[in-house]
Each structure stands twice: as structure tokens, then as C-alpha cells.
């Protein structure tokens, strides 16, 4: 019996040495979680036995449990490297047609030949679907899909909205040429140009011409301007009546220099003016342009120079993919040379009621089991889920100092049990030698 007790001690020390050695071996494994060997004593006492005099029969390895404490974050030069600061696991699928999921804390990602984000084992990162503005559509892991980088160039977008905020000089005089002509500088006070785009991404120009109206010929209304808009500098006939190339609007300011937005003196602001241009006139093969132009209500008429405070126009030209970024909320965005950013999805984070119940499958990965419970998916930075750090990796949580101490302790335990077996052998030999 004493031999068996000491052998169980040897086995336990060997198991402890194996677990410690595995922790040390994986000190540089990304996302690795150290393990701990847990032991319990063995007692075999019958129902009517005397427990007061019972002697233990050794030790048994109850479990080898992984410790899911946070590892340090190591920053890298790869924007596709991801780390989780807090709870949660990344979800991967072994193949595109697989419904199986494996889970990991290792976020060393790359791009395969088909443009998918994959880990070092070639498994596909799962992301939750998002709307155009990056908001989540669903938090169910069943709706998650593999992330593929767009292979095509960023699609061009025609300009549909534009706006202008400015100061018109209060001391301006009516132009000497009373009939407006964009080719005659003496027929307008100021001009301003904005870049816009057609449906094929070709840049063109939206020009605004500002004419100070004469109160004597304008019903005595002072502080009034006419703004003429022209697209692509197309030639137009005098008067522009019914011509879709150029459109005008009247703006009036009060005695304090503020834009009048209500009443008879404000027929247009703050409503946008519809500007149109035939695609044939553009000469690029693009569709017709239809732009809602807003003369902003924060425009002023002060005693100062003509000044553009702000102007904007949507739309963009064709763009090429320049990079991928991942936010702390897991939102994956593709950036293009035309300034466009497209949301591709949000990295799916998964947690379990009992992470200790996960089944290890190697490569610092786990799969769910009956003991772990079902995976609970969600968004990074919400609830119990940690934040995602782009350009970083979570290192192993192995504490080498502690593991070396454990190694010494396990070694001494092994030696002590070996000595116990040696003592038992000496006693046995003595008994056998009695004559």
C-alpha cells in the first residue's frame, strides 16, 4: 500500500512538472492562457470503517484548469493585429462553408489570397453585420460572416447636396453692368467655386455669383442680393430664363446684417435651391446632375470683406483602397484615396458562462462544450465585453518567475516521493532477509 501511495505522489509531481513545463514553453504564445494542476487526497474507508485511524492512499489529479487572466498588450506595427482588453474571445470559422466556430484570444491577423481576414491557422475572422453608418444590425453569432476586403476601387458618388456660408460686404455697390453675364466681371460683385462630382466620379465646378441689387430698381428693398449658380461653366443665353444650367435665388439681410429667413423678402432661404445639369452638357457620359444647394442661414452682411466661412459638397471620385482600421468598438473600416470610409462589420466578441469548461483544440483555441455553455456574442466595449485594441497583441499570461518556483517545488515533491519508495524498498528487503 505504501508503494502505491508514493507512486501516486510521483504521478502527481510528474503532472505538476508537465503543466509547469507547458506554461513555460508557451511564454511567447500569443493569447496563451496558463494552466494550473489541482490535486486532491485519496481516502478509501468502508461504510463501517474507523475514519479516525484511516490512512490516506495517496493523491489524485482532480483537474488541469486554465487561468483566463488578462495578458499584457504588446503593440505592433501591423494594424490588423487585434487584442482584447477585458473579457471575451474572437470567433473564427475553419472554412467559408462551415457553421462551426472556434474561439481564441490570439488576434494576429492577415489577409489571404481572396482578401479575407484570417488568423495564422487560415481560419476566417467572424464579424457582426452593420449599417452604412457603422451601427450594428444584429448581435447574434448566427448572423456573423467572414470579413472580406473590397477588391474593387471605391465607387464614385455624384454630388447631391452642397451648402455655402459666407459674409457679403455691406458696403458693396450695384455692379455697373446691370445684365448679369458670368463672362462679364462687371456684372457681378463676387464669385466662388466649389468642386463637385458627376456619377462617374469626374470632378466639375459649381460656381456661385453674387450680385448686389439696386434698391431703386428693386422696389426700394435694401440689403438684397441675387445669387446665380452655374455648373461646369456651360455657355448660357442672356437672361437665363428657363435655362437649367444656371439658377438664381434672392437673399435679403436685415439692418443687423443677419439673413432674413421668413417673410416676403426671403423667398428662398432656408429651403435648398434645386440645381440641375444635363449629362449631355457635361460631356463625360455621366448621368444628369441634381444638386440641392443650401445658402446657409448663418451667412451675414457685415462691413467687411467678402469671406467664405464654410462650404461643403458631398460626392466623391473613384478611390483606391489604402488601409484597414479597427476601432475600440470593433468596427472594421476600409479607407480609400477619395476620402471615403466603408464599414465592413464589427468584430464579433464571444463570452461563456463558464470559460473553464471550454475544450482546448490547440493553436490557442477553444471550442464550446456542455460544461462551457453556449457562446454569448456581443459588441466590444458593451456589457461585460472588453475593448478591442488595434495594432496590438495579447501576450501569454505566464509569469515566468512563478513558474520557475513551481518547477522547483514540483521537483522536490518528485524527489521526496522517490525517497519514500526507496525507504519502503529498504524495509521490504529487511523483512525478506529475516531468517
NORWOJO-V210809 format. One record per residue. N is the residue number from 0. SS is DSSP state (H for helix, E for strand, - for the rest). PSI is psi in radians with two decimals (999 if undefined). Layout:
{{N;SS;PSI} {N;SS;PSI}}
//
This chain:
{{0;-;-0.72} {1;H;-0.55} {2;H;-0.80} {3;H;-0.67} {4;H;-0.78} {5;H;-0.60} {6;H;-0.69} {7;H;-0.60} {8;H;-0.69} {9;H;-0.77} {10;H;-0.72} {11;H;-0.76} {12;H;-0.67} {13;H;-0.73} {14;H;-0.74} {15;H;-0.71} {16;H;-0.68} {17;H;-0.78} {18;H;-0.77} {19;H;-0.75} {20;H;-0.66} {21;H;-0.69} {22;H;-0.77} {23;H;-0.71} {24;H;-0.49} {25;-;0.42} {26;-;-0.38} {27;-;0.18} {28;-;2.16} {29;-;2.24} {30;-;0.15} {31;-;2.50} {32;-;2.15} {33;-;2.78} {34;E;2.83} {35;E;2.23} {36;E;2.23} {37;E;2.34} {38;E;2.78} {39;E;2.68} {40;E;2.84} {41;-;2.23} {42;-;2.32} {43;-;1.69} {44;-;2.24} {45;-;2.98} {46;-;-0.61} {47;-;0.38} {48;-;2.91} {49;-;1.76} {50;-;-0.35} {51;-;-0.48} {52;-;0.10} {53;-;2.43} {54;-;2.39} {55;-;2.68} {56;-;0.36} {57;-;-2.69} {58;E;2.65} {59;E;2.52} {60;E;1.91} {61;E;-0.72} {62;E;2.76} {63;E;1.84} {64;E;2.44} {65;E;2.54} {66;-;1.93} {67;-;0.77} {68;-;2.78} {69;-;2.33} {70;-;2.89} {71;-;2.66} {72;E;2.25} {73;E;2.03} {74;E;2.46} {75;-;3.14} {76;-;0.11} {77;-;2.02} {78;-;-0.29} {79;-;-0.10} {80;-;2.28} {81;E;2.51} {82;E;2.61} {83;E;2.15} {84;E;1.62} {85;-;-2.74} {86;E;2.73} {87;-;2.88} {88;E;2.62} {89;E;2.65} {90;E;2.32} {91;E;2.69} {92;E;2.35} {93;-;-0.58} {94;-;2.89} {95;-;-0.50} {96;-;0.25} {97;-;2.47} {98;-;-0.01} {99;-;2.61} {100;-;2.42} {101;E;2.71} {102;E;2.52} {103;E;2.75} {104;-;-0.04} {105;-;2.06} {106;-;0.55} {107;-;1.76} {108;-;2.79} {109;E;-3.03} {110;E;2.25} {111;-;-3.09} {112;-;-0.36} {113;-;0.06} {114;-;0.23} {115;E;2.57} {116;E;2.13} {117;E;2.78} {118;-;-3.03} {119;-;-0.31} {120;-;0.05} {121;-;0.22} {122;-;2.63} {123;E;2.24} {124;E;2.36} {125;E;2.44} {126;E;2.60} {127;E;2.55} {128;-;2.55} {129;E;2.82} {130;-;3.09} {131;-;-0.62} {132;-;0.07} {133;-;0.03} {134;-;2.59} {135;E;2.46} {136;-;-0.57} {137;-;2.60} {138;-;0.22} {139;-;2.32} {140;H;-0.44} {141;H;-0.41} {142;H;-0.05} {143;-;2.66} {144;E;2.86} {145;E;2.57} {146;-;2.12} {147;E;2.28} {148;-;2.44} {149;-;2.29} {150;-;-0.41} {151;-;2.80} {152;-;2.73} {153;E;2.20} {154;-;2.45} {155;-;2.70} {156;E;2.23} {157;-;2.57} {158;-;2.26} {159;-;-0.31} {160;E;2.49} {161;E;2.74} {162;E;2.81} {163;E;2.29} {164;E;2.26} {165;E;3.03} {166;E;2.21} {167;-;2.38} {168;-;2.24} {169;-;-0.46} {170;-;0.17} {171;-;2.57} {172;-;2.78} {173;-;2.34} {174;-;2.58} {175;-;-0.54} {176;-;2.01} {177;-;-0.38} {178;-;2.04} {179;-;2.36} {180;-;2.10} {181;-;-0.36} {182;-;-0.01} {183;-;1.76} {184;H;-0.47} {185;H;0.01} {186;H;0.03} {187;-;2.77} {188;-;-0.82} {189;E;2.84} {190;E;2.66} {191;E;2.46} {192;E;2.52} {193;E;2.50} {194;E;2.30} {195;E;3.01} {196;E;2.54} {197;-;-3.08} {198;-;-0.28} {199;-;0.05} {200;-;0.15} {201;-;2.29} {202;E;2.51} {203;E;-3.06} {204;E;2.36} {205;E;2.03} {206;E;2.37} {207;E;2.25} {208;E;2.33} {209;E;2.15} {210;E;2.15} {211;E;2.14} {212;-;2.58} {213;-;2.06} {214;H;-0.55} {215;H;-0.53} {216;H;0.24} {217;-;0.60} {218;-;0.40} {219;-;0.13} {220;-;2.17} {221;-;2.93} {222;-;0.68} {223;E;2.45} {224;E;2.66} {225;E;2.25} {226;E;2.11} {227;E;2.38} {228;E;2.38} {229;E;2.41} {230;E;2.29} {231;-;0.29} {232;-;0.65} {233;-;2.49} {234;-;2.45} {235;-;2.80} {236;-;2.69} {237;-;2.44} {238;-;-0.63} {239;-;0.35} {240;-;2.14} {241;-;0.08} {242;-;2.25} {243;-;-0.09} {244;-;-0.57} {245;E;2.43} {246;E;2.55} {247;E;2.73} {248;E;2.67} {249;E;2.34} {250;E;2.44} {251;E;2.45} {252;E;2.62} {253;-;-3.08} {254;-;-0.22} {255;-;0.04} {256;-;0.15} {257;E;2.58} {258;E;2.30} {259;-;2.10} {260;-;-0.07} {261;-;2.78} {262;-;-3.13} {263;-;-0.45} {264;-;0.06} {265;-;1.23} {266;-;-0.40} {267;-;-1.05} {268;-;2.61} {269;-;0.31} {270;-;2.40} {271;-;2.64} {272;E;2.34} {273;E;2.08} {274;E;2.29} {275;E;2.67} {276;E;2.24} {277;-;2.40} {278;H;-0.57} {279;H;-0.62} {280;H;-0.49} {281;H;-0.54} {282;-;0.37} {283;-;-0.07} {284;-;0.15} {285;-;2.96} {286;-;2.96} {287;-;2.52} {288;E;2.35} {289;E;1.93} {290;E;2.31} {291;E;1.86} {292;E;2.16} {293;E;2.09} {294;E;1.86} {295;-;2.55} {296;-;-0.15} {297;-;0.14} {298;-;2.67} {299;E;2.90} {300;-;1.57} {301;-;2.89} {302;-;1.42} {303;-;-3.13} {304;-;2.85} {305;-;2.22} {306;E;2.24} {307;E;1.97} {308;E;-0.70} {309;E;2.52} {310;E;2.61} {311;E;2.72} {312;E;2.34} {313;-;-2.96} {314;-;2.79} {315;E;2.84} {316;-;-3.08} {317;-;2.45} {318;E;2.71} {319;-;2.52} {320;E;2.22} {321;E;-0.38} {322;E;2.94} {323;E;2.36} {324;E;2.62} {325;E;2.15} {326;-;3.02} {327;-;-0.37} {328;-;0.08} {329;-;0.04} {330;E;2.17} {331;E;2.16} {332;E;2.43} {333;E;2.26} {334;E;2.47} {335;E;2.82} {336;-;-0.32} {337;-;0.15} {338;-;-0.02} {339;-;2.48} {340;E;2.18} {341;E;2.24} {342;E;2.15} {343;E;-0.32} {344;E;3.05} {345;E;2.30} {346;E;2.20} {347;-;2.11} {348;E;2.51} {349;E;2.46} {350;E;2.90} {351;-;2.64} {352;-;-0.60} {353;-;1.47} {354;H;-0.48} {355;H;-0.35} {356;H;-0.04} {357;-;2.58} {358;E;2.22} {359;E;2.39} {360;E;0.18} {361;E;2.99} {362;-;0.56} {363;-;0.73} {364;E;2.74} {365;E;2.79} {366;E;2.75} {367;-;2.73} {368;-;3.09} {369;-;-0.65} {370;-;-0.56} {371;-;-0.48} {372;-;3.06} {373;-;2.64} {374;-;2.40} {375;E;1.90} {376;E;2.73} {377;E;-3.02} {378;-;2.40} {379;-;2.43} {380;-;0.08} {381;-;2.61} {382;-;-2.26} {383;-;-0.03} {384;E;2.46} {385;-;3.09} {386;E;2.73} {387;E;2.30} {388;E;1.97} {389;E;2.66} {390;-;0.52} {391;E;2.75} {392;E;2.55} {393;E;2.14} {394;-;2.97} {395;-;2.51} {396;-;0.28} {397;-;2.22} {398;-;1.80} {399;H;-0.65} {400;H;-0.82} {401;H;-0.68} {402;H;-0.64} {403;H;-0.65} {404;H;-0.75} {405;H;-0.62} {406;H;-0.75} {407;H;-0.74} {408;H;-0.78} {409;H;-0.66} {410;H;-0.75} {411;H;-0.69} {412;H;-0.72} {413;H;-0.78} {414;H;-0.69} {415;H;-0.73} {416;H;-0.56} {417;H;-0.73} {418;H;-0.65} {419;H;-0.71} {420;H;-0.70} {421;H;-0.70} {422;H;-0.71} {423;H;-0.67} {424;H;-0.72} {425;H;-0.72} {426;H;-0.71} {427;H;-0.75} {428;H;-0.62} {429;H;-0.77} {430;H;-0.74} {431;H;-0.51} {432;-;-0.08} {433;-;2.31} {434;-;999}}
//
